[in-house]
Amino acid sequence: SNTGGEFRLNQKRLAKLRQNTGNVRTGGSGTQRRKRKAVRKNASADDKKLQLILKKNNCNPIQVDEVNIMFDDGRVTQFKNCKVQLSMNSNLYAVSGNPKEKTLNDILPDLLGQYGTDFDLNALKAQAGVEEDDDIPDLMN
């Protein structure tokens, strides 16, 4: 009981309260305690923002089996089984999927199979800066 303005606390209860309220305050001493820790999902939020931007730019999905992005130094970033969205008015292309880094020599057999004999191999080599390679046979007419 309180006598003469003196206030006594049960020390066991006070220790238990301090243990339960350790790091759950979100602000200063006058704010409410949080009941449980909030879980945030950033990856899905970023994906939703990207989809919203693509929708605003009128991007439409197209059916593509493979995307090859060729760089000047002979590297190729290849996407297989990817999702491609494009907007011709905005000149915007969005490619999503799992990329693989390859060299131009690695994908040449696939390119030759796709384009046939009309494929200008020398122009592609010159553009990529690849030197003449004996492993790649010349095309026969």
C-alpha positions as CSV (number, residue, x, y, z in Angstrom):
1,S,0.0,0.0,0.0
2,N,1.0,3.6,-0.5
3,T,1.8,5.7,2.6
4,G,2.7,9.3,2.6
5,G,3.2,9.7,-1.2
6,E,5.6,6.7,-1.3
7,F,5.2,4.4,-4.3
8,R,6.4,0.8,-4.2
9,L,6.5,-1.5,-7.2
10,N,6.7,-5.3,-7.2
11,Q,10.2,-5.8,-8.4
12,K,9.4,-9.1,-10.1
13,R,6.6,-7.6,-12.1
14,L,8.8,-4.6,-13.0
15,A,11.6,-6.9,-14.3
16,K,9.1,-8.9,-16.3
17,L,7.6,-5.7,-17.9
18,R,11.1,-4.5,-18.8
19,Q,11.9,-7.8,-20.4
20,N,8.7,-7.9,-22.5
21,T,9.1,-4.3,-23.7
22,G,12.8,-4.3,-24.5
23,N,13.1,-3.1,-28.2
24,V,9.5,-2.8,-29.3
25,R,9.0,1.0,-29.0
26,T,8.7,2.8,-32.3
27,G,9.3,6.3,-30.9
28,G,10.0,8.0,-27.6
29,S,8.8,7.2,-24.2
30,G,5.2,8.5,-24.8
31,T,4.4,6.4,-27.9
32,Q,2.5,3.2,-28.1
33,R,4.3,-0.2,-28.2
34,R,4.3,-2.3,-31.3
35,K,2.5,-5.6,-31.0
36,R,4.7,-7.5,-33.5
37,K,7.5,-6.7,-35.9
38,A,6.3,-5.5,-39.3
39,V,7.5,-7.6,-42.3
40,R,8.2,-5.6,-45.5
41,K,8.4,-7.0,-49.0
42,N,10.5,-4.8,-51.2
43,A,10.9,-7.1,-54.2
44,S,7.2,-7.3,-55.0
45,A,6.8,-3.6,-54.4
46,D,9.6,-2.9,-57.0
47,D,8.0,-5.3,-59.4
48,K,4.6,-3.6,-59.1
49,K,6.1,-0.2,-59.7
50,L,7.9,-1.4,-62.8
51,Q,4.7,-3.0,-64.1
52,L,2.8,0.3,-63.5
53,I,5.5,2.3,-65.4
54,L,5.3,-0.2,-68.3
55,K,1.5,0.0,-68.3
56,K,1.6,3.8,-68.4
57,N,3.9,3.6,-71.5
58,N,1.4,1.2,-73.2
59,C,3.9,-1.7,-73.3
60,N,2.5,-4.8,-74.7
61,P,3.9,-8.3,-74.2
62,I,5.2,-10.1,-77.3
63,Q,6.1,-13.7,-77.9
64,V,9.9,-14.2,-78.2
65,D,11.9,-17.4,-77.7
66,E,15.3,-15.8,-77.1
67,V,16.9,-12.4,-76.7
68,N,20.6,-11.8,-77.4
69,I,22.1,-8.4,-76.5
70,M,25.5,-8.1,-78.2
71,F,28.2,-5.8,-77.0
72,D,31.2,-4.3,-78.9
73,D,33.8,-6.4,-77.0
74,G,32.3,-9.7,-78.2
75,R,30.3,-10.4,-75.0
76,V,26.6,-11.5,-75.4
77,T,23.9,-11.4,-72.8
78,Q,21.4,-14.1,-73.6
79,F,17.9,-14.5,-72.3
80,K,16.1,-17.8,-73.0
81,N,12.4,-18.3,-72.2
82,C,12.1,-14.6,-71.3
83,K,9.2,-12.1,-71.1
84,V,9.5,-9.2,-73.5
85,Q,7.3,-6.1,-73.4
86,L,7.6,-3.2,-75.8
87,S,6.2,0.1,-76.7
88,M,6.9,1.2,-80.2
89,N,5.8,4.8,-79.5
90,S,8.2,5.3,-76.6
91,N,10.9,3.1,-78.1
92,L,10.9,1.2,-74.8
93,Y,11.8,-2.5,-74.5
94,A,11.6,-4.5,-71.2
95,V,13.2,-7.9,-71.1
96,S,12.8,-9.9,-67.9
97,G,14.2,-13.4,-67.2
98,N,17.4,-15.1,-66.3
99,P,20.4,-13.7,-68.2
100,K,23.5,-15.7,-69.1
101,E,26.8,-14.2,-70.1
102,K,28.3,-15.8,-73.3
103,T,30.7,-14.9,-76.1
104,L,29.8,-14.5,-79.7
105,N,31.7,-17.7,-80.6
106,D,29.4,-19.6,-78.2
107,I,26.2,-18.6,-79.8
108,L,27.3,-18.6,-83.5
109,P,26.0,-22.1,-84.2
110,D,22.6,-21.1,-82.9
111,L,22.6,-17.9,-84.9
112,L,23.5,-19.8,-88.1
113,G,20.7,-22.3,-87.5
114,Q,18.2,-19.5,-87.0
115,Y,19.1,-17.2,-89.9
116,G,20.2,-19.8,-92.5
117,T,22.6,-19.1,-95.4
118,D,21.5,-15.5,-95.8
119,F,23.2,-14.6,-92.6
120,D,26.1,-12.2,-93.0
121,L,28.6,-13.7,-90.6
122,N,31.5,-11.4,-91.5
123,A,29.5,-8.2,-90.8
124,L,28.5,-9.6,-87.4
125,K,32.2,-10.5,-86.6
126,A,33.3,-7.0,-87.6
127,Q,30.6,-5.4,-85.5
128,A,31.6,-7.5,-82.5
129,G,35.3,-7.0,-83.1
130,V,36.0,-10.8,-83.2
131,E,39.1,-11.8,-85.1
132,E,39.1,-14.6,-87.7
133,D,38.7,-18.0,-86.0
134,D,39.6,-21.3,-87.7
135,D,37.1,-23.2,-85.6
136,I,34.1,-21.6,-87.4
137,P,33.6,-23.0,-90.9
138,D,32.7,-20.7,-93.8
139,L,29.2,-20.8,-95.2
140,M,28.7,-22.8,-98.3
141,N,26.3,-21.5,-101.1
